[in-house]
Structures are given as structure tokens and as C-alpha cells.
Amino acid sequence: MQIGCRCTMRTVWPLLLVAAALCCASPAASAGTGRCKFPAVFNFGDSNSDTGGFWAAFPAQQGPFGMTYFGRPAGRASDGRLVIDFIAQAMGLPLLSPYLQSIGSDYRHGANSATLASTVLLPNTSVFVTGISPFSLGIQLNQMKEFRNRVLSSNGNNGQLPRPDIFGKALYTIDIGQNDFTSNLGSLGVESVKRSLPSIVNQISWTIQDMYNIGARHFMVFNMAPIGCYPAFLTELPHNSNDLDEFGCMKSYNSGVTYYNELLNNSLAEVRKKLQDASILYVDKHTVTLELFQHPTAHGLKYGTRACCGYGGGTYNFNQDVYCGNSKVVNGKTATAGACGDPQNYVSWDGIHATEAANYKIAYAVISGSYSYPPFDLSKLCSP
């Protein structure tokens, strides 16, 4: 098979191979005439794909965030790159500039509207009260529409904006919903939270249809990761809880996530029937992430449900009162939540988010097309 796409990235060679598969997997490409035609990526999401939006709006991020790849805090909730970073690099694109970042941004190849702590549904509280971002999915969609209007009105005369014809060719990625699920778990419980999940899923599906109406045609929608394996939630368990499975993850939380993912998958199937000329992929990052938590050593890691950056040591190395990078007086002494010296051996970076090492492995699986539905449908995202 002749490879006709120009896929480059600054990481090891296996991902280059799956990037080539992404660009050239279509039947037309097999004949030696195809090339990847994604000139841009537009992303919507929360901290799992925020490349600096939240910290552009509320500047305060400190080290050790960004220590592995950037060597400094880079607006990401990790020690390095996120899944969306690896996807962009595999497609030969630069890392996405946050929509909210006014300094040093380049939007010629897309924009990232994601912000840490964002929800799908419009929040009814303030970021200063509960920490929930004001930039919900609906706000992010409005940002995208405003961006599009600015591009169209510039008629290609602004050097930091993309060409006006880019919107129908771009890839639109959506990775959000986790904060809707987790924000009320402690007070309401899993069963109560589950009753709100259909409205969350419906909002995501409506957003896709709205973007379709303004020209978007290629979508990747990520499902929810197994939050019942995250150290931040595991520390809330009673010591003698019967809610742990054989891998040390919370059965109740993960059962709720599975229910959400089923709703999302079914809803996207209905949207496909309505938008038959669109490519709408359901991306199963849940299965990949769960595998890393359950069998870290099988994938070159050492620690699953233990945070690299945290305080307290023990099984989870997480203390909700002393979050990664922060210091606080505990029992009359100053306690600091610092980073481990080997984040490449951990799945969890700070008890809530993944390390660059885990994000790389998740991205590798996603780009290969093996964890998307419809099966291998990534081929539809490239044209001859």
C-alpha cells in the first residue's frame, strides 16, 4: 500500500504507523491515491482535553504540571501531553491553541474550546464556589460559532486564522461529560446521578446536529473513562467497603459509567440515521483506560490506582485537602503534594487525570481505529 499522507510527530515510531493507518485506511487510499485531508481539529471538552483554556481564563497553574514534556506548566492537567495532543501531532498538525488564549495563539489549524471542570449541562453554580467551569458545552459551541463567523468575515485575510473553507474538512472531537457525572456523586449517590445521564447524552447529540448545520461533517465522540478506578474517588471509600472489584476499582461508580456509555453509544446511533452523510465515531477510551488500570504492568507501567503527584503515600497517594502542586498546614506541619520521580510508570498523574504515558497509550489505541464504532470507520475521515 502506498502511503500518501504526510503524518509527522515528535514521538516514537509505533504511533507513526497507526497515524499512517488513520490517514490512509480508506478503500481509495488502498489504491494508492488517498491522503489525509484534515486541515484542522476543533475540540470541545473538559480537563481531559483542555490544552490551556481554563488557565488562560484563570491564570494560576503551577508546577509540577507539564514537567515531563513541556518542562513547565502548559495548561494541561497532566505531566505532559494529552490524548488530543497526540492525535493532532499524528495528523501532522501543531498542538491546538485554546480558544480563550489571547497570547501566542495560532488558529490556522483549529482551536480548542475545552476547559478544565467543564460540564455538558449549563452549571447552576460559580467556579469560585464549587470549582465547576462556566464554559459548558453550550458555551463552547457558541465560541465555535463566533470563531467561524470571524473566519468567514475575514475572507482569509488574517494570518492567524484558517481558510474560510476549512470547517467542512475539519475533524471535530468531543470529550466531555465526566464532571456532570462526578460533581454530584458524593451528595446524591450513583443511582440518583444516573437519572440525569439521558439529558447529558441528549445535549451532546444535539450539539453534533447543531455543528452539522453549520458545515461540520467529521466527528469523534469519546465515551467516559472508568472513574471508579481513580485514586481521588477511591480515597472516599470506607476501609471495609464491599464495593471494590478484584482490581481495586469501585464497582458502583464504574457500573454508572458503563450505563452512561451505553446511552451515549445508542444516542449517536440515532444521530447517524439523521445525518447519513456525516461520519460520527463513538470512541471507546473507557475500555483502553480500564485495561491500563487493571493490568498496568502488561503495558509497561507499574502503578494503576496510585497517583504520581499527591500527598499521603499509602495505596492511593491522594489527599483531597492537599492537591498536586499545593502546600497546606496539616497537623501543625507544612505538607506539600509533590510529584513522583517516574511518572512514566503511572496511569494516574494527580489522582484525577492521566499521565502523559497513559495518554500516549490511549491515543495509540484511538488512532488505530480499533476502539471506535462503527468498526474501523476512521477510514471515512479521509478522502481520495
N, C-alpha and C positions, 0 to 999 in steps of 0.2 A: 504493500500500500504506500502510495506516495503521500508524504506529509506536506500539505500546502499552507499550513498556518504558521504564524510567527509567534510562538509561545516562549517567553523568557521569564526567568525568575531567579532570585538570589538565594536559592536553597538547593538541597541535594537532588541528584538526578532522578530518583524514582518519581517524584512529583512532576517532573518534566514529561515523563512518559504518559502519566494519566492526563496531564494537561493537553498533550497531543491527542489523546483519545477524545477528550472533550471537544476539541476544535474540529476533529476530523472523523467523527463516528458516524456521520450520516451516510446513506447509500450513495449519494452523489460524491461524497468525499472519497468513498472507497474506489471510485473510478479514477481518482487522481485529479479531480477538478475542484474539490471543495477547499474552503478556507474559513476560519472562524471570523464571523462578521459582527462581533460585539465591540463597538467602538467605545462603549461606556457602561457603567454599572450605577444604578440608583438603589440605595439601600434604605430600608426602614426597619427600626428595631429598638432594642434596649441595650444594656451593657454588654451583652454577648457579641454585639457588632458595632458598638459605639467607638469610633476612631478619634474622638475628641470633642464631640458636640457638647456634652454636659459640662466639661471643664472649660470650654470656651465661654459658656454662659455663666458658670460659677467657678472662676479660676481659684484652685486651691490644691490640686493634686500634688502629692509628694512622693518621694522615693519610699520604698524600693520598686514601685511600679515602673515598668519599662526597662528594668535592669538587664535583661538577657539580650534583647535585640537593639533597642534604641539607646541604651546606656543612660537613660533619663526618663522621667515621667512623660508619656506621649499620649495622654488622654485615654488610654486603654485600661480596662480592668483586668490586667494580666501583667506578667513579667516581660511580655513581648508581643508578638503578632497574634491577631485573631483569625478565625476561620475566613472572614470576609477579606482580610489582608492577603491570605494565601490564594484565595480564589482570584482576586484582582491580579496578583503577580503571575499566577499561572496563565492568565489570559494576556499577559504582556502589557498590562496597564499599571499605572502608578497607584500607590496607595490612595484610597479615597479621602478627599478633604471633607471635613464636616461642614454641613450647610451653615452652621452657626459661627464658624470660624472666619473672622474678617481679615486676619493677618496671615499672609503666606499661602493662601489657598489657590488651587488651580482646579477649575471645574471643567476643563476640556474633555475629561473622560468620565464625567459623572459627579455625583455628590452623595453624601451620607447624612441622612436626616435622623439617624438613630441617636438616642441619648440614654445614658445610664438611668435606671429606675423608671423608664417609660412604661406605660400601660397601653393596652389596646383601647379600653374604655376611658372616657374623659374622667380624670380624677376629681373627687369632691373634697380634696384637702390640699394643703400647701406643702411645697418641698421643705419648708422650714419647720413643719410640724411632724410630718411622717417620713420625709425623705423621698416621696414619690415625685417624679419629674413632671413638670407642667406640659411637657411636649409629648402628648399621647399620639396614637396612630393618626387620629383625625387631624391633629395639628401638623404632623409630619406630612400628611397628604396635601394639606394646604400649602406647606412650604414648597413641595414639589410643583404644585400648580403655579405658584408665584415664580419659581425658578424658570419653568417652561415659558411663562409669559415674558419674562425678561429676555430670555434667549431669542424668542421669536421676534420681539420688538427690536433687538439689536441687529437682526438680519446678518449675523455672522461677523459683525464689526468689532466685537470685544474679544481681545486676545486671551482672556482668561475663561471664556465661556465656550461651550461646544457649538458645533454647527447646528442650525435650526432643524435639520433633518435627522437628528440623532435619536429622537425619542422613540420612534418606531423600531429602531435597530438595537436599542439598549437592552440589557438584562436588568430586571427588577427583582431584588431579593428582599424577602420579608422574614425577619427573625424576632418575634415579639410575642408576648402573652404570659411569660413566666412571672412577671410581677403582679399581674392580675390574679394569678393563681396563689402566689405565696403571701401577698400582703395581708390577707385575712385568715390565713390558716390558724394562727395562734389563738385568735379570738372566736372564730366561728367553727373551726374544725373542717375536716376534709369533706364530709357529706354535705354540709351547707355550702361550701365553696363550689362543689360540683354542680349545684343548681344554677350557678351564674355562668358556667362554661359555654352553654349554647349561644348566649348573647355575645360572648367574646369571639367565638368562631364565626358567627354571622357577620360581625363587624369586619373581620379580616376578608371574608369573601366579598362583602360589599365594596371594600377598598379596592380589591382587584378589579371588579367591574367598573368602578369609577376611573381607575387608571387606564383601563381598556378604552373607555370612552374618549380619552384624550390621546390615544395613539399607542399605548403600551401593548406589547404582544408576547413578551417572553418573561415568565415569572418562575422564581424558585421560592417556595414557601417552606420554611424549616419548622419541624414539629418541636415539641418541648423535651428537654433533657430530663433524665431521672433525678429530680431534685431530692428524692428520698435518700440519695447517696452522698449528698453534700454535707461536709462537716458542720456547717452553720446550723443545719436543721437537726442533725444527729445529736448535737450537744443539748437539745431541748428535751430529749427522751429521758424518762425515768430510768434509773440504773437497772432495774429488773424488768424492763419492758419486754413484752412478747411480740413487739411489732417489728423486730429485726429478722431479715431473711438470712440465709446461710452465708451471704457475702457481707453482712453488716449494714445493709440498706433498709430503710423504712418501707415496710410493705404497704401501709396505708397511703402514704404520700405517693409512692410510685404507682399504686393502683389508680389514684386520681389522675395522675399524669397520663397513664395509658388510656383512660376514658376520654380525656381531652384530645389526645392524638387521634383516637378513632373518630371523634366528632369532626375534627379538622379534616381528616382524610375524606370522610363522607361528604362534607360540605364542598370541598374542592372538586370532587367528582361531579357534583351538581353544577358547579360553575363551568366546568369543561363542556357540559352539554349545551350551555347557553352560548359560550364563546368558542366555537369549534375551530376558528382559525387562530386561536391563541395556544401557546404552549404553557401549561400550568403544571409545574412539578411539585409534588409533595416530597420533601426531603427528610429522610428518616435519620436525623442526627441522634435521636434517642437510642436506637439500637447500638450505634457506634460508641457513644459515650458510656452506655451501660456496660458494654463489653470491657471498656478501659477500667471502669470502677471495679468490676468483678474479677478481672484477670489482668491486673497491671503488668505483672512480670512476663506474661506471654507476649507483651507488646513493647518490651524494652524499658518498662517503668518499674518502680519499686513500691510506690505508695498510692493506694486508691483513695480511701476515705480519710486521709490526713492532709491538713493544709500545710503548704510550704511556708507561707507568710502568716504568722499568727502568734498567739501567746497562750501559754499554759501547758505546752507539751502534751503528754498523755496520748490517748488514742487518736484524738482529732486535732490537737494543737490549735484550738479555736476558742476565743473568748469574746462574746458579743460586746463586752464593755471596753475591750482593747483591740480595736480593729487594725488590720495590716497597715504598718507605717505610722501608727499613732502611739502616743505615750499617755499614761494615766497613773495617778497615785492609787495603789492597791495595798491595803493593809499598812499604810504609812510609808510605803516604798514606791519609787517610780518604776512602773512596768512598761516595757516597750515591745510592741509586736513587730519583730524583725523577720527578715526572710531567711530561709534555709540557704545553704551554700550550693545546693544541687537541684534547682527547680526542674531540671531536665528529667528528674526521676519521679516527679509527682504528676498526678492527674489534676489535683486541685491547687490553685495558686493561693487563694486567700480564704478558702472555706466556702466561697460562693461562686467563684469563676474558675475557669480552666487555665492551666499553664500554657505557654507557647508550645511546649512539647505535645500536650494533649490536643491543642487546637490544630497543630500540624497533622496529626493522625486523623482527626475528624475531617479536616479539609481533604486529605488524601482520599478518604473513602467517598466523600461527597463528589469530588471532581471525577472520580472514576465512573460515576453513574450507577454504581452497584446498590446504592441506598436511596434511590428515587423511585417514585411511582407517578406515571406509568413506567414500567421497566425499561431501562436504557433510553428513556425518552429524551435524554440530553442531546441526542442526535438532531432533534427538531430545532434545537437552538442554534444550529449552524446551517448555512445555505451554500449552494454551489456558486 
